[in-house]
Every structure is written in C-alpha cells, then in structure tokens.
Amino acid sequence: MDRQQLEQALKIRYVKLHFKIRFQEHTRLPMNKVSAIRGGIGEMLLRANCIRDRKCGACDFEEECIVRRTMYSRFEKDKKPAFITTGESVGYVLECENYQEEFYGGEVLGFQLILFGKTIVYFSQFLQAVFQLGHAGIGKEHSTYDIVSIKNTRSKEMLKGQDILMEHYEVETVGDYVGRRLNKQGTWEKSIRFKTPVTLKYRGEFQNNLSLEAVLPAIFRRIYILDCFEGLDCGEMEWKGDWPETVKSEARMITVCRYSGTQDQKVALRGVKGQLVLSDFPEEMLPVLLAGEVTHIGKNTSFGFGRYYVS
C-alpha cells in the first residue's frame, strides 16, 4: 500500500444524512431498529415501483428496477469483485443506535442514512420511501410518524416546511472525511471502539473476538468493494508494515434477529461488539482506520453492522 494508491482509493463519494422523526402516538419498537427502518423503506419502494407482482426472478424489467438500483445496488459489468457471491447492497448504510423500545406521542427518534457512489442520485427515492413509511407505519404496531428534520454532516437543515433544500445535499469523499479527522487537534487514545456488532471473517472462519489482524483486512476489503462500485481502478491493498502490539481486546457476542421478507422467516445476524486497544497507530495505518468509520466493515453493513470509532 502506497500513499498515492490510498489517496485514489479514498475518492469514494458519499452523502450522510441525519433524520429525526416524531411519533404521533404511544408505540413500541424493537430494540434494534435498523432492520425495521430498512424493511419499511424497501416495502414502500416496492409499493411505489413494482409492476410485476414482486416476482423478481421472472421480471423482464429487472435490469431497470428502481428497487434493485436503490436497495440492491449493482456493480458495472466486469467491476464486481469475484469474492462477492450474495446480493447484499453496498450502496447504502443505515445507522440507529437508539435502543429505547417504548415511545410516547411527540417523542423523537434519530437515524442516519449514508449513500455511496451511484446510489447518491437516488436520494429522492429514499426520501419518498421514508415519508410514505411515516404514513403507513413502522414495525409490528405500524407506528406512524412525521419527519421533523433532515441535516447533512455539517448540520445544515435540508428540510424547510414541505421543501427540500438540495443546495445542502453535499457530496463529499471518504478522503475528505479522513482529512478532517486528521486535522482535529488532540491525542489519539489508540482505541478502536465498535459501536455496533461487526461480523468478521478471518482465514475462512467467523471471529468471536477482535484482533487488528482481522479488522484491518476487513477495512481494505470494504474500501476495495466500494472502489469497484465507483469504478475506481485502484486494486486491492494490504498492510505491509509492522503490526502494533494489542494492549487489550474486549468483545462480546451479539445476536440481532430480523424478519426477512424475501425468505419469509426470522433471520439471526451475529457479530461481536467491544473495543481494541493498540500500542500505537502507525502513520500509514491511521487514514485507513479512519476511512472505515464512514464505510463500516464486515458483513451486514446495510443493517448498521460494523460501525466503529477511532478514539
């Protein structure tokens, strides 16, 4: 990995939006809400766009399908990495770390939506789906809500009455984010704290603990996937320097249950949550670690998995 290759690899475009919704009445939601939000958005997109009775396998409009282009973003021909064999989307990430289960009328819930690459142009589709979901209701109790705020990463409000201020829809790159983080004054604590579960595979096995040897390749892998999605010919990267010593590793297994509409059954998503404390952050490694803060890493990123913060 050289500096020029990394700079090119971090030209991944993204937009991060902060939503706030206000519930209209007393309701209950699951502890882990990303699955409910994601499923609700997908359902609204299907209701608005599907013209073939949701029979995707036999659909003659499958290539042009808006739901496919938003919820299951496609790579350009010959750009899809060979190791990707599932249909999991790489075009967006949802974040919600509010684990409150009971909400009264008037209470507010916040969540974040990150759009990558080509998916950025489909913002209006996502917005319309979030709006329609507020009328249809989210979760088992069909909890209705209003959108009260949409802000960008610089806290500029995008919602003014019924109007969307597209001048505040600011597209930036992962490299821009890394630059801002590096320019902040302060002392690094050499800690990587996972805010949500992360599902890591290392040497062919899923991990039940945290190690830099598993985390760093997962970041490189995620960057490479998004580079391919963007059409950036950067190639895969790997760490060739010395490995810093692990001072402390704390991890606990987390299971998140969700209902899969495509499989028509409950599915368990598993990962580990905790922190990794290192003896040092090598200068060449730190930008890579910071990039992963935006992209998330591991499997199930569209469900909010794999979010960490470098202290």
Buried (B, 14 or more C-beta within 10 A) or exposed (E): BEEEEBEBBBBBBBBBBBBBBBBBEEBEBBEBBBBBBBBBBBBBBBEEBBEEEEEBEEBEEEEEBBBBBBBBBBBEEEBBBEEEEEEEBBBBBBBBBBEEEEBEEEBBBBBBBBBBBBBBEBBEBBBBBBEBBBEEBBBEEEBBBEBEBBBBBEEEEBBEEEEBEEEBBBEBBBBBBBBEBEEEEEEEEBBBBBBBBBBBBEEEEBBEBBBBEBBBBBBBBBBBBBBBBBEBEBEBBEBEEEBBEBEEBBBEEBEBEBBEEEEEEEEEBBBBBBBBBBEBBBEBBBBBBBBBBBBBBBBBBBBBBBBBBBE
